[in-house]
Amino acid sequence: MAKEIHKTAIISPKAEIADSVSIGPYCIIGEGAKIKKGSKLISNIIIEGNTEIGENCTVYPYATIGLPPQDLKYKNEKTGVKIGKRNIIREYASIHRASVGGDGVTEIGDSNFLMAYVHIAHDCKIGSSIAMANAATLAGHVVVEDFAFVGGVVAIHQFTRIGAYSMVGGFSGIGQDVPPFTMASGARAKLYGLNVIGLKRHGFSEEAINNLKKAYKILFREKRTLKDALKKIKSELAGTPEVERLVEFIEQNKRGICR
């Protein structure tokens, strides 16, 4: 299937556009961009820098991808954005290329749904099957793990991590890591238990959910130090993959954990 490129689109001769890509009116595609087969740019989209968009993505009007980071240290070094397959990027979303403070790539996995006005800053690492609602915003170097949900009008502090299968409520400010499988909400976010409905929807067994409930109780209800709580969890819930993932996430934290 041949490319479909509207006559008003401006495309650098050094951009790589695969077959079956559709580029609508008034899109601007800069040097170094790579757009893989089956992807569709509806209209009025700007793509700059060393940006790769994977197969079968759909990008809606006025989104901008690969523009320079909002980082005063950035001096036009060659950094980029890598976006996987089957992503939906809605109106006015902005995804910035990396700074020189990380590995040089802002990265997004597969099958994500980024709603209108979502902002993904430099050096973020976004997993797969994530939903970010309208005006959810990530500062630099944020990590969002697979199957997380981020509500609307959420601000997430730089270097913070959002764990897999977690849920962040709308209008929240996230300044510390949100552990996997949990729910967090609030202007200075705190935890509100496990994301039980989300876990059931994703097919987690009752045994897995019950083990996570036990781990959550030890961590956040028994008034233990974090070190003591983790020790008890390892002793009493050893061999549970979901609990082991929760423990590993907490042990790796650098900014502290939402409590």
N, C-alpha and C positions, 0 to 999 in steps of 0.2 A: 504494500500500500504506500503510495507516494505521500510526501509531506504536503501539508496544506498551510500555506503562509499567506496571510492577508497582505495586500499591496501596500498598506500603510505601515506595516511592521518594519523596524530598522534592525538589521541583524549583521553583526560583524562577520566579515569573511573568515575570521579565525575562530568563530564559534562552531561547535560540532552539533549538528541537528540530525537525529536519526530519522529513518523512514517512519511513516505513520504518525509523526508528531504534528499537532495542529497548533498554529500560532495565530491568534486573532488580531483585530485591529489595534494599532498604536502600541504594540509591545516593542520594547527596546532590549535587545540581547547583545551583551558586550563580548569583547575578546576573552577567550578562555572558558566561556560557558559550554557545558555539555548537557544536552537534553536527550534522554534515551527514548526508545520507541514507545509509542502509545500514549505519551503524555500530551496534555492539552493545556495551553495557555489561553484563557478566554479573551481578555483584552486589557490594554493599559497596564501592562506588567513590566517592571524593570528588573533585569537580571544582570549583575555585574560580576567581575572578578573571576577567580578560579572556582566556579560553581558547577556542581554536578547534580542534575535532577534525574532520578531513576525512572524506571518504566512505569507507565500507566498512572502517573500523577495528574491531578487536576489543580490548576492554580487560577484563582478568581481575580476579578479586576482590582487594580491598584495595590496589589501585593508587591513588595520589593524584597529581593533575595540577593545576598552577596555584596551589599553595600558596605563601606568601611565601618569598623566597630566604633562605638561611642567610648573611646578609650584615648585619653590624651597622650598616652605613651606610643600610640600607633603612628608610624612614619611611613605608611604605604608599603610595608613589607608584603611579600607574596604569601598570603594566607588564603583560606578558602572555606567553602561550604559543601558538604556532601549530604544529599538527601536520597533516601532509599526508594522503594517501590510503593505504589498504590497509596500515596499520601494525598489528602485533600487539604488544600491551603486556601482559606476563604479571604474575603475582601479586606484589604488594608493590612493584612498581616505583614510583619517585617522580620526578616531573618538575616542577621549580620554575619559577615565573615569573621574569622578568628583574629585575635590579637597575637602578639608574640609572647604572651605570658603562659601559653599552653602548648599543645602539640601542633598548632597551626590550622586546625580544622574545627569548625562548628558542624556537628554531626546529628543527623536525624535518621531514625531507622525506617521501618516499613509500616504501612497501614495505620498511620496516624491521622487524626482529625483535628486540625488547627482552625478554630473558628475565627470570626471577624475580629480584627484589631489585636490578635495575639502578637506578642513580641518575644522573640528568642534572640538573646544577646550573644555577643562573641564567646566562643569557646564552650558553649553549652553542649551537653551530650544527652540527646533525647532517644529513648529506646523505641520500642514498637508497640502498636495497638494502644496508643495513648490518646486521650481526648482532652483538649484544652478549650474551655469555653471562652466566650467573648471577652476580650480585653484582659486575658490572663497574661502576665508579664514576667519574664525571667531575666534577672541580671546575669552578669558574666559568670562563666564557669559552673553554672547550675547543672546538676545531673537529675534527670527524671527517668526512672526505671520503667520497664514494661508494664502495660495494663494499668498504669496510674490514671486517675481522673483529677484534673485541676479545674476548679470552678471559675466562674466569671469574676472579673475585676479583682484578681488575686495578684499580689506582688511578692516575689520570692527573692530573697537576698542572695547576693553573689556567694559562690562556693557552697551553697546549700544543696542537699540531696533529698529527693522525694522518692521513697521506696516503692517497690513493685506492688501492684494491687492496692495501693493506698488511695485515699480520697481526700482532697483538700476542698473545703467548703468555700462558697463565694464570699467576696469582700474580706478575704483573709490576708494577713501579713505574715509571711513565713521567714523567720530569722534563724531557725535551727532545723536540723534534719528531721524529716517525718519518716518514722520506721515503716518498713513494708507491712502491708495487711491492715493498717490502722486508718482512722479518720482524724483529721485535724481541722480546726476552724478557729477564727477569732482575729481581732486586730493585732494582738500578740498571740499567735496561734498556740493552742494547747490541744492535747489529745482527748477524744471522746469515744474511746473504745476501738474495737475491731470493725473493719468494714465487712461485716458478716454478710449482708445482702450481696455485695460485690463478689465475695468469695464463693457463695452458693451459685451465683450466676456463672462463674467461671469454672464450676465443676469440682470445687474442693470437697473432699469427703467430710462427713461429720466428725470422724476421728481427727483429721487434720485441724479442723476448726476448733474442736475441743482442746487439743494440745496447744494451739495458739492462745486460746482463752486462759489456760493455766499459766503460760509464759507471760502473758500480759499482766495477769494478777500479781505474779511474783515481781515483775519489773516496776509496776506503777501503783500497786495497792498495798503492798506489805511494808512500806516505809523502810526499805532496805537501801543501802548504797548501791550504785550501779554495779560496782565490782562484785559485791556480795550476791546481788540478784542474778547476775550472769553465771556465777559459780553454781548457784542452786539450780538454775535451769539446766546447765550442762550435766549436772548430777542426776536430776529427776526426769528429764525429757530427752535424754540422749537418743540418737538414732531417728529423730523426727526431722525430715528434710526441711519442712517449712519453718520449724523452730530454729534449726541450724542456720537457715538463711537470715532470720531475724537477728540472731545472736551475732552473726558475722557482720551484718550491716551496722549494728550498734558498736561493735568493737572497732570498726574502721572510721567512726565519726571523728571529726576535728572541730566542728562548730558547736557541739552539744546536741542533745536530743530534745525534741518537744516532749513535755511531760504532762 
